[in-house]
Amino acid sequence: MQVTVNGDPAELADGATVADLVAARAGGHDRIAVARNGDVVPRSSWAQTPLAPGDAVEVLAPTAGG
């Protein structure tokens, strides 16, 4: 299925969840925030939140600096 991740098109397997996306895109980062179609998805819901074709997802990692 086609989704948008951080503004770029991405192809994911049908049935992919937010947790699948985070594992593929942000492995090794413990502090990640995810928004799906403008709504924050709590970490506790990632594995139960399926993605759908056309979803816009933002995967954000904090950065240090100012």
All heavy atoms as TSV, in Angstrom:
chain	resi	resn	atom	element	x	y	z
A	1	MET	N	N	0.837	-1.179	0.000
A	1	MET	CA	C	0.000	0.000	0.000
A	1	MET	C	C	0.878	1.238	0.000
A	1	MET	O	O	2.005	1.195	0.482
A	1	MET	CB	C	-0.940	-0.014	1.196
A	1	MET	CG	C	-0.321	0.485	2.494
A	1	MET	SD	S	-1.459	0.464	3.876
A	1	MET	CE	C	-0.558	-0.688	4.903
A	2	GLN	N	N	0.354	2.296	-0.541
A	2	GLN	CA	C	1.090	3.554	-0.637
A	2	GLN	C	C	0.673	4.485	0.495
A	2	GLN	O	O	-0.518	4.727	0.706
A	2	GLN	CB	C	0.783	4.214	-1.986
A	2	GLN	CG	C	1.565	5.464	-2.263
A	2	GLN	CD	C	2.985	5.177	-2.742
A	2	GLN	OE1	O	3.236	4.159	-3.353
A	2	GLN	NE2	N	3.894	6.062	-2.445
A	3	VAL	N	N	1.659	4.987	1.245
A	3	VAL	CA	C	1.429	5.984	2.288
A	3	VAL	C	C	2.474	7.084	2.109
A	3	VAL	O	O	3.380	6.967	1.280
A	3	VAL	CB	C	1.528	5.373	3.708
A	3	VAL	CG1	C	0.491	4.287	3.918
A	3	VAL	CG2	C	2.910	4.839	3.983
A	4	THR	N	N	2.331	8.135	2.870
A	4	THR	CA	C	3.333	9.198	2.879
A	4	THR	C	C	3.980	9.216	4.254
A	4	THR	O	O	3.288	9.262	5.266
A	4	THR	CB	C	2.679	10.559	2.591
A	4	THR	OG1	O	2.025	10.493	1.324
A	4	THR	CG2	C	3.717	11.666	2.559
A	5	VAL	N	N	5.312	9.160	4.277
A	5	VAL	CA	C	6.054	9.173	5.541
A	5	VAL	C	C	6.990	10.384	5.522
A	5	VAL	O	O	7.848	10.489	4.640
A	5	VAL	CB	C	6.853	7.878	5.742
A	5	VAL	CG1	C	7.614	7.915	7.067
A	5	VAL	CG2	C	5.935	6.666	5.692
A	6	ASN	N	N	6.765	11.266	6.447
A	6	ASN	CA	C	7.564	12.496	6.535
A	6	ASN	C	C	7.610	13.226	5.192
A	6	ASN	O	O	8.643	13.744	4.787
A	6	ASN	CB	C	8.965	12.196	7.054
A	6	ASN	CG	C	8.962	11.691	8.471
A	6	ASN	OD1	O	7.965	11.794	9.185
A	6	ASN	ND2	N	10.066	11.117	8.901
A	7	GLY	N	N	6.493	13.223	4.496
A	7	GLY	CA	C	6.372	13.950	3.243
A	7	GLY	C	C	6.805	13.198	2.003
A	7	GLY	O	O	6.634	13.696	0.896
A	8	ASP	N	N	7.345	12.005	2.174
A	8	ASP	CA	C	7.813	11.220	1.031
A	8	ASP	C	C	6.923	9.997	0.828
A	8	ASP	O	O	6.523	9.350	1.803
A	8	ASP	CB	C	9.252	10.748	1.244
A	8	ASP	CG	C	10.242	11.894	1.300
A	8	ASP	OD1	O	10.078	12.861	0.530
A	8	ASP	OD2	O	11.189	11.805	2.109
A	9	PRO	N	N	6.655	9.629	-0.417
A	9	PRO	CA	C	5.869	8.417	-0.653
A	9	PRO	C	C	6.628	7.187	-0.166
A	9	PRO	O	O	7.855	7.125	-0.255
A	9	PRO	CB	C	5.684	8.376	-2.172
A	9	PRO	CG	C	6.546	9.428	-2.740
A	9	PRO	CD	C	7.062	10.284	-1.651
A	10	ALA	N	N	5.876	6.234	0.354
A	10	ALA	CA	C	6.487	4.988	0.838
A	10	ALA	C	C	5.534	3.841	0.545
A	10	ALA	O	O	4.320	4.003	0.568
A	10	ALA	CB	C	6.759	5.085	2.334
A	11	GLU	N	N	6.104	2.707	0.260
A	11	GLU	CA	C	5.329	1.496	-0.003
A	11	GLU	C	C	5.455	0.583	1.209
A	11	GLU	O	O	6.572	0.288	1.650
A	11	GLU	CB	C	5.862	0.804	-1.259
A	11	GLU	CG	C	5.037	-0.375	-1.708
A	11	GLU	CD	C	3.687	0.028	-2.288
A	11	GLU	OE1	O	3.559	1.147	-2.815
A	11	GLU	OE2	O	2.757	-0.791	-2.198
A	12	LEU	N	N	4.326	0.174	1.760
A	12	LEU	CA	C	4.303	-0.732	2.911
A	12	LEU	C	C	3.467	-1.952	2.572
A	12	LEU	O	O	2.578	-1.889	1.713
A	12	LEU	CB	C	3.707	-0.034	4.133
A	12	LEU	CG	C	4.418	1.207	4.657
A	12	LEU	CD1	C	3.620	1.817	5.810
A	12	LEU	CD2	C	5.815	0.874	5.103
A	13	ALA	N	N	3.721	-3.023	3.261
A	13	ALA	CA	C	2.928	-4.238	3.094
A	13	ALA	C	C	1.505	-3.992	3.583
A	13	ALA	O	O	1.287	-3.231	4.536
A	13	ALA	CB	C	3.554	-5.376	3.883
A	14	ASP	N	N	0.546	-4.612	2.917
A	14	ASP	CA	C	-0.831	-4.533	3.392
A	14	ASP	C	C	-0.879	-5.047	4.826
A	14	ASP	O	O	-0.225	-6.025	5.164
A	14	ASP	CB	C	-1.754	-5.375	2.515
A	14	ASP	CG	C	-1.959	-4.764	1.138
A	14	ASP	OD1	O	-1.692	-3.553	0.983
A	14	ASP	OD2	O	-2.369	-5.505	0.231
A	15	GLY	N	N	-1.651	-4.384	5.653
A	15	GLY	CA	C	-1.788	-4.784	7.045
A	15	GLY	C	C	-0.703	-4.226	7.957
A	15	GLY	O	O	-0.688	-4.532	9.144
A	16	ALA	N	N	0.202	-3.419	7.414
A	16	ALA	CA	C	1.272	-2.848	8.242
A	16	ALA	C	C	0.672	-1.946	9.316
A	16	ALA	O	O	-0.343	-1.285	9.107
A	16	ALA	CB	C	2.251	-2.059	7.381
A	17	THR	N	N	1.326	-1.947	10.467
A	17	THR	CA	C	0.892	-1.104	11.579
A	17	THR	C	C	1.911	0.021	11.791
A	17	THR	O	O	2.996	0.020	11.205
A	17	THR	CB	C	0.791	-1.917	12.880
A	17	THR	OG1	O	2.100	-2.370	13.226
A	17	THR	CG2	C	-0.171	-3.092	12.727
A	18	VAL	N	N	1.558	0.932	12.662
A	18	VAL	CA	C	2.500	1.993	13.035
A	18	VAL	C	C	3.774	1.368	13.607
A	18	VAL	O	O	4.875	1.810	13.295
A	18	VAL	CB	C	1.848	2.968	14.029
A	18	VAL	CG1	C	2.882	3.909	14.619
A	18	VAL	CG2	C	0.727	3.748	13.352
A	19	ALA	N	N	3.645	0.324	14.406
A	19	ALA	CA	C	4.821	-0.338	14.974
A	19	ALA	C	C	5.722	-0.896	13.879
A	19	ALA	O	O	6.953	-0.798	13.976
A	19	ALA	CB	C	4.392	-1.452	15.929
A	20	ASP	N	N	5.144	-1.470	12.834
A	20	ASP	CA	C	5.946	-1.990	11.725
A	20	ASP	C	C	6.721	-0.859	11.050
A	20	ASP	O	O	7.902	-1.008	10.719
A	20	ASP	CB	C	5.047	-2.673	10.691
A	20	ASP	CG	C	4.333	-3.893	11.232
A	20	ASP	OD1	O	4.893	-4.582	12.113
A	20	ASP	OD2	O	3.201	-4.157	10.765
A	21	LEU	N	N	6.048	0.244	10.843
A	21	LEU	CA	C	6.689	1.387	10.196
A	21	LEU	C	C	7.833	1.925	11.044
A	21	LEU	O	O	8.930	2.182	10.538
A	21	LEU	CB	C	5.656	2.489	9.932
A	21	LEU	CG	C	6.223	3.777	9.362
A	21	LEU	CD1	C	6.809	3.559	7.976
A	21	LEU	CD2	C	5.164	4.856	9.332
A	22	VAL	N	N	7.593	2.086	12.334
A	22	VAL	CA	C	8.636	2.618	13.221
A	22	VAL	C	C	9.832	1.668	13.248
A	22	VAL	O	O	10.984	2.106	13.185
A	22	VAL	CB	C	8.090	2.864	14.635
A	22	VAL	CG1	C	9.213	3.165	15.614
A	22	VAL	CG2	C	7.083	4.006	14.616
A	23	ALA	N	N	9.591	0.369	13.306
A	23	ALA	CA	C	10.688	-0.595	13.329
A	23	ALA	C	C	11.528	-0.505	12.059
A	23	ALA	O	O	12.752	-0.621	12.095
A	23	ALA	CB	C	10.145	-2.009	13.507
A	24	ALA	N	N	10.868	-0.272	10.927
A	24	ALA	CA	C	11.582	-0.191	9.652
A	24	ALA	C	C	12.302	1.140	9.463
A	24	ALA	O	O	13.348	1.190	8.840
A	24	ALA	CB	C	10.592	-0.408	8.507
A	25	ARG	N	N	11.723	2.203	9.989
A	25	ARG	CA	C	12.251	3.538	9.710
A	25	ARG	C	C	13.091	4.127	10.829
A	25	ARG	O	O	13.895	5.015	10.583
A	25	ARG	CB	C	11.095	4.512	9.433
A	25	ARG	CG	C	10.309	4.233	8.192
A	25	ARG	CD	C	11.117	4.685	7.019
A	25	ARG	NE	N	10.415	4.479	5.778
A	25	ARG	CZ	C	10.193	5.431	4.887
A	25	ARG	NH1	N	10.599	6.644	5.114
A	25	ARG	NH2	N	9.568	5.145	3.764
A	26	ALA	N	N	12.856	3.722	12.048
A	26	ALA	CA	C	13.501	4.400	13.162
A	26	ALA	C	C	14.096	3.404	14.148
A	26	ALA	O	O	14.127	3.665	15.335
A	26	ALA	CB	C	12.498	5.308	13.865
A	27	GLY	N	N	14.565	2.277	13.647
A	27	GLY	CA	C	15.164	1.291	14.529
A	27	GLY	C	C	16.321	1.887	15.320
A	27	GLY	O	O	17.100	2.664	14.802
A	28	GLY	N	N	16.399	1.560	16.579
A	28	GLY	CA	C	17.471	2.062	17.413
A	28	GLY	C	C	17.159	3.355	18.127
A	28	GLY	O	O	17.945	3.808	18.939
A	29	HIS	N	N	16.028	3.950	17.824
A	29	HIS	CA	C	15.640	5.180	18.516
A	29	HIS	C	C	14.542	4.851	19.515
A	29	HIS	O	O	13.509	4.305	19.152
A	29	HIS	CB	C	15.112	6.229	17.530
A	29	HIS	CG	C	16.155	6.737	16.599
A	29	HIS	ND1	N	17.076	7.675	16.969
A	29	HIS	CD2	C	16.429	6.422	15.316
A	29	HIS	CE1	C	17.876	7.928	15.950
A	29	HIS	NE2	N	17.506	7.180	14.928
A	30	ASP	N	N	14.788	5.192	20.763
A	30	ASP	CA	C	13.789	4.932	21.795
A	30	ASP	C	C	12.768	6.047	21.907
A	30	ASP	O	O	11.635	5.820	22.297
A	30	ASP	CB	C	14.467	4.757	23.150
A	30	ASP	CG	C	15.294	3.489	23.211
A	30	ASP	OD1	O	15.017	2.555	22.443
A	30	ASP	OD2	O	16.208	3.438	24.049
A	31	ARG	N	N	13.174	7.227	21.578
A	31	ARG	CA	C	12.288	8.388	21.755
A	31	ARG	C	C	11.773	8.854	20.410
A	31	ARG	O	O	12.344	9.717	19.766
A	31	ARG	CB	C	13.033	9.505	22.460
A	31	ARG	CG	C	13.480	9.100	23.841
A	31	ARG	CD	C	14.264	10.199	24.489
A	31	ARG	NE	N	14.740	9.767	25.784
A	31	ARG	CZ	C	14.282	10.258	26.925
A	31	ARG	NH1	N	13.393	11.209	26.919
A	31	ARG	NH2	N	14.731	9.805	28.057
A	32	ILE	N	N	10.670	8.271	20.015
A	32	ILE	CA	C	10.055	8.566	18.729
A	32	ILE	C	C	8.619	9.000	18.981
A	32	ILE	O	O	7.939	8.438	19.827
A	32	ILE	CB	C	10.043	7.303	17.834
A	32	ILE	CG1	C	11.458	6.806	17.562
A	32	ILE	CG2	C	9.289	7.548	16.546
A	32	ILE	CD1	C	12.284	7.703	16.687
A	33	ALA	N	N	8.191	9.976	18.235
A	33	ALA	CA	C	6.787	10.366	18.257
A	33	ALA	C	C	6.223	10.116	16.864
A	33	ALA	O	O	6.910	10.293	15.860
A	33	ALA	CB	C	6.640	11.834	18.633
A	34	VAL	N	N	4.968	9.672	16.826
A	34	VAL	CA	C	4.328	9.361	15.551
A	34	VAL	C	C	2.976	10.054	15.480
A	34	VAL	O	O	2.198	10.025	16.441
A	34	VAL	CB	C	4.132	7.835	15.384
A	34	VAL	CG1	C	3.400	7.518	14.092
A	34	VAL	CG2	C	5.471	7.112	15.417
A	35	ALA	N	N	2.712	10.672	14.339
A	35	ALA	CA	C	1.392	11.231	14.055
A	35	ALA	C	C	0.870	10.581	12.781
A	35	ALA	O	O	1.616	10.408	11.810
A	35	ALA	CB	C	1.465	12.745	13.888
A	36	ARG	N	N	-0.381	10.194	12.808
A	36	ARG	CA	C	-1.030	9.597	11.635
A	36	ARG	C	C	-2.174	10.505	11.240
A	36	ARG	O	O	-3.093	10.736	12.008
A	36	ARG	CB	C	-1.549	8.208	11.979
A	36	ARG	CG	C	-2.322	7.545	10.886
A	36	ARG	CD	C	-2.741	6.139	11.320
A	36	ARG	NE	N	-3.705	5.605	10.413
A	36	ARG	CZ	C	-4.957	5.295	10.762
A	36	ARG	NH1	N	-5.346	5.432	12.007
A	36	ARG	NH2	N	-5.788	4.829	9.870
A	37	ASN	N	N	-2.099	11.029	10.068
A	37	ASN	CA	C	-3.116	11.958	9.558
A	37	ASN	C	C	-3.368	13.106	10.530
A	37	ASN	O	O	-4.501	13.529	10.741
A	37	ASN	CB	C	-4.412	11.205	9.238
A	37	ASN	CG	C	-4.192	10.139	8.196
A	37	ASN	OD1	O	-3.375	10.302	7.289
A	37	ASN	ND2	N	-4.902	9.037	8.311
A	38	GLY	N	N	-2.284	13.588	11.129
A	38	GLY	CA	C	-2.350	14.746	12.009
A	38	GLY	C	C	-2.655	14.447	13.459
A	38	GLY	O	O	-2.629	15.356	14.285
A	39	ASP	N	N	-2.929	13.203	13.788
A	39	ASP	CA	C	-3.233	12.837	15.173
A	39	ASP	C	C	-2.086	12.021	15.756
A	39	ASP	O	O	-1.626	11.047	15.136
A	39	ASP	CB	C	-4.521	12.007	15.255
A	39	ASP	CG	C	-5.742	12.798	14.829
A	39	ASP	OD1	O	-5.798	14.007	15.134
A	39	ASP	OD2	O	-6.634	12.204	14.184
A	40	VAL	N	N	-1.641	12.406	16.958
A	40	VAL	CA	C	-0.575	11.664	17.623
A	40	VAL	C	C	-1.069	10.259	17.943
A	40	VAL	O	O	-2.201	10.080	18.401
A	40	VAL	CB	C	-0.135	12.397	18.910
A	40	VAL	CG1	C	0.843	11.552	19.712
A	40	VAL	CG2	C	0.472	13.748	18.562
A	41	VAL	N	N	-0.210	9.289	17.675
A	41	VAL	CA	C	-0.516	7.894	18.021
A	41	VAL	C	C	0.323	7.536	19.243
A	41	VAL	O	O	1.550	7.498	19.161
A	41	VAL	CB	C	-0.181	6.939	16.858
A	41	VAL	CG1	C	-0.517	5.502	17.230
A	41	VAL	CG2	C	-0.911	7.361	15.584
A	42	PRO	N	N	-0.313	7.288	20.390
A	42	PRO	CA	C	0.451	6.925	21.585
A	42	PRO	C	C	1.256	5.650	21.358
A	42	PRO	O	O	0.787	4.725	20.692
A	42	PRO	CB	C	-0.626	6.692	22.655
A	42	PRO	CG	C	-1.840	7.371	22.145
A	42	PRO	CD	C	-1.752	7.317	20.648
A	43	ARG	N	N	2.441	5.611	21.913
A	43	ARG	CA	C	3.309	4.436	21.757
A	43	ARG	C	C	2.578	3.146	22.125
A	43	ARG	O	O	2.751	2.118	21.483
A	43	ARG	CB	C	4.560	4.603	22.616
A	43	ARG	CG	C	5.533	3.439	22.525
A	43	ARG	CD	C	6.752	3.676	23.402
A	43	ARG	NE	N	7.556	4.766	22.919
A	43	ARG	CZ	C	8.619	4.613	22.129
A	43	ARG	NH1	N	8.975	3.417	21.752
A	43	ARG	NH2	N	9.307	5.646	21.736
A	44	SER	N	N	1.756	3.207	23.158
A	44	SER	CA	C	1.042	2.010	23.605
A	44	SER	C	C	0.049	1.489	22.565
A	44	SER	O	O	-0.420	0.360	22.657
A	44	SER	CB	C	0.302	2.295	24.915
A	44	SER	OG	O	-0.651	3.333	24.731
A	45	SER	N	N	-0.257	2.286	21.542
A	45	SER	CA	C	-1.218	1.892	20.500
A	45	SER	C	C	-0.563	1.546	19.175
A	45	SER	O	O	-1.256	1.161	18.231
A	45	SER	CB	C	-2.222	3.031	20.258
A	45	SER	OG	O	-2.943	3.313	21.425
A	46	TRP	N	N	0.733	1.684	19.063
A	46	TRP	CA	C	1.386	1.474	17.767
A	46	TRP	C	C	1.073	0.102	17.165
A	46	TRP	O	O	0.762	0.006	15.987
A	46	TRP	CB	C	2.889	1.624	17.880
A	46	TRP	CG	C	3.366	3.025	18.116
A	46	TRP	CD1	C	2.607	4.163	18.211
A	46	TRP	CD2	C	4.711	3.439	18.302
A	46	TRP	NE1	N	3.409	5.256	18.443
A	46	TRP	CE2	C	4.697	4.837	18.505
A	46	TRP	CE3	C	5.924	2.771	18.314
A	46	TRP	CZ2	C	5.878	5.567	18.707
A	46	TRP	CZ3	C	7.085	3.488	18.521
A	46	TRP	CH2	C	7.056	4.872	18.711
A	47	ALA	N	N	1.187	-0.945	17.973
A	47	ALA	CA	C	1.003	-2.295	17.434
A	47	ALA	C	C	-0.441	-2.573	17.031
A	47	ALA	O	O	-0.702	-3.449	16.208
A	47	ALA	CB	C	1.468	-3.330	18.448
A	48	GLN	N	N	-1.381	-1.811	17.580
A	48	GLN	CA	C	-2.799	-2.010	17.263
A	48	GLN	C	C	-3.332	-0.981	16.272
A	48	GLN	O	O	-4.534	-0.944	16.019
A	48	GLN	CB	C	-3.649	-1.944	18.537
A	48	GLN	CG	C	-3.382	-3.038	19.537
A	48	GLN	CD	C	-2.162	-2.743	20.404
A	48	GLN	OE1	O	-1.902	-1.612	20.764
A	48	GLN	NE2	N	-1.400	-3.774	20.720
A	49	THR	N	N	-2.453	-0.132	15.740
A	49	THR	CA	C	-2.912	0.916	14.823
A	49	THR	C	C	-2.512	0.562	13.396
A	49	THR	O	O	-1.348	0.734	13.005
A	49	THR	CB	C	-2.320	2.289	15.220
A	49	THR	OG1	O	-2.677	2.574	16.572
A	49	THR	CG2	C	-2.841	3.383	14.309
A	50	PRO	N	N	-3.467	0.050	12.618
A	50	PRO	CA	C	-3.132	-0.293	11.235
A	50	PRO	C	C	-3.034	0.968	10.380
A	50	PRO	O	O	-3.714	1.963	10.631
A	50	PRO	CB	C	-4.322	-1.148	10.797
A	50	PRO	CG	C	-5.454	-0.680	11.635
A	50	PRO	CD	C	-4.847	-0.256	12.944
A	51	LEU	N	N	-2.187	0.900	9.389
A	51	LEU	CA	C	-2.089	1.985	8.418
A	51	LEU	C	C	-2.970	1.637	7.224
A	51	LEU	O	O	-3.206	0.467	6.927
A	51	LEU	CB	C	-0.637	2.172	7.997
A	51	LEU	CG	C	0.286	2.620	9.141
A	51	LEU	CD1	C	1.735	2.558	8.701
A	51	LEU	CD2	C	-0.081	4.020	9.610
A	52	ALA	N	N	-3.444	2.675	6.558
A	52	ALA	CA	C	-4.318	2.485	5.397
A	52	ALA	C	C	-3.724	3.229	4.208
A	52	ALA	O	O	-2.985	4.214	4.390
A	52	ALA	CB	C	-5.715	3.013	5.712
A	53	PRO	N	N	-4.044	2.777	3.005
A	53	PRO	CA	C	-3.541	3.487	1.827
A	53	PRO	C	C	-3.920	4.962	1.891
A	53	PRO	O	O	-5.040	5.318	2.250
A	53	PRO	CB	C	-4.264	2.782	0.665
A	53	PRO	CG	C	-4.568	1.423	1.183
A	53	PRO	CD	C	-4.858	1.617	2.649
A	54	GLY	N	N	-2.949	5.799	1.572
A	54	GLY	CA	C	-3.179	7.242	1.574
A	54	GLY	C	C	-2.900	7.929	2.885
A	54	GLY	O	O	-2.936	9.160	2.952
A	55	ASP	N	N	-2.620	7.171	3.948
A	55	ASP	CA	C	-2.294	7.784	5.238
A	55	ASP	C	C	-1.057	8.660	5.105
A	55	ASP	O	O	-0.126	8.348	4.359
A	55	ASP	CB	C	-2.030	6.727	6.314
A	55	ASP	CG	C	-3.292	6.178	6.948
A	55	ASP	OD1	O	-4.384	6.720	6.671
A	55	ASP	OD2	O	-3.180	5.213	7.728
A	56	ALA	N	N	-1.047	9.747	5.870
A	56	ALA	CA	C	0.129	10.602	5.994
A	56	ALA	C	C	0.671	10.422	7.399
A	56	ALA	O	O	-0.035	10.681	8.371
A	56	ALA	CB	C	-0.231	12.049	5.741
A	57	VAL	N	N	1.899	9.949	7.493
A	57	VAL	CA	C	2.496	9.628	8.784
A	57	VAL	C	C	3.748	10.480	8.981
A	57	VAL	O	O	4.547	10.644	8.058
A	57	VAL	CB	C	2.875	8.129	8.856
A	57	VAL	CG1	C	3.437	7.771	10.220
A	57	VAL	CG2	C	1.675	7.260	8.523
A	58	GLU	N	N	3.884	10.999	10.176
A	58	GLU	CA	C	5.102	11.709	10.558
A	58	GLU	C	C	5.782	10.891	11.645
A	58	GLU	O	O	5.153	10.548	12.644
A	58	GLU	CB	C	4.779	13.108	11.086
A	58	GLU	CG	C	4.090	14.010	10.083
A	58	GLU	CD	C	4.969	14.391	8.906
A	58	GLU	OE1	O	6.204	14.489	9.099
A	58	GLU	OE2	O	4.440	14.567	7.808
A	59	VAL	N	N	7.033	10.558	11.429
A	59	VAL	CA	C	7.846	9.849	12.414
A	59	VAL	C	C	8.936	10.822	12.837
A	59	VAL	O	O	9.785	11.203	12.029
A	59	VAL	CB	C	8.459	8.556	11.832
A	59	VAL	CG1	C	9.310	7.847	12.873
A	59	VAL	CG2	C	7.364	7.632	11.315
A	60	LEU	N	N	8.881	11.224	14.098
A	60	LEU	CA	C	9.755	12.287	14.568
A	60	LEU	C	C	10.672	11.789	15.671
A	60	LEU	O	O	10.215	11.162	16.623
A	60	LEU	CB	C	8.912	13.449	15.096
A	60	LEU	CG	C	7.865	13.977	14.118
A	60	LEU	CD1	C	6.927	14.918	14.823
A	60	LEU	CD2	C	8.524	14.649	12.948
A	61	ALA	N	N	11.943	12.112	15.543
A	61	ALA	CA	C	12.932	11.804	16.573
A	61	ALA	C	C	13.454	13.123	17.115
A	61	ALA	O	O	13.734	14.042	16.342
A	61	ALA	CB	C	14.067	10.976	15.995
A	62	PRO	N	N	13.583	13.231	18.437
A	62	PRO	CA	C	14.100	14.480	18.997
A	62	PRO	C	C	15.558	14.678	18.615
A	62	PRO	O	O	16.296	13.715	18.426
A	62	PRO	CB	C	13.946	14.280	20.502
A	62	PRO	CG	C	13.926	12.818	20.691
A	62	PRO	CD	C	13.337	12.230	19.453
A	63	THR	N	N	15.946	15.929	18.493
A	63	THR	CA	C	17.340	16.250	18.212
A	63	THR	C	C	17.832	17.232	19.256
A	63	THR	O	O	17.071	18.025	19.794
A	63	THR	CB	C	17.501	16.872	16.818
A	63	THR	OG1	O	16.686	18.036	16.729
A	63	THR	CG2	C	17.100	15.891	15.737
A	64	ALA	N	N	19.080	17.151	19.555
A	64	ALA	CA	C	19.684	18.063	20.516
A	64	ALA	C	C	20.160	19.316	19.792
A	64	ALA	O	O	20.384	19.318	18.594
A	64	ALA	CB	C	20.854	17.375	21.217
A	65	GLY	N	N	20.288	20.346	20.550
A	65	GLY	CA	C	20.784	21.582	19.952
A	65	GLY	C	C	19.768	22.682	20.096
A	65	GLY	O	O	18.682	22.497	20.616
A	66	GLY	N	N	20.108	23.808	19.626
A	66	GLY	CA	C	19.167	24.908	19.779
A	66	GLY	C	C	19.265	25.934	18.717
A	66	GLY	O	O	19.675	25.827	17.639
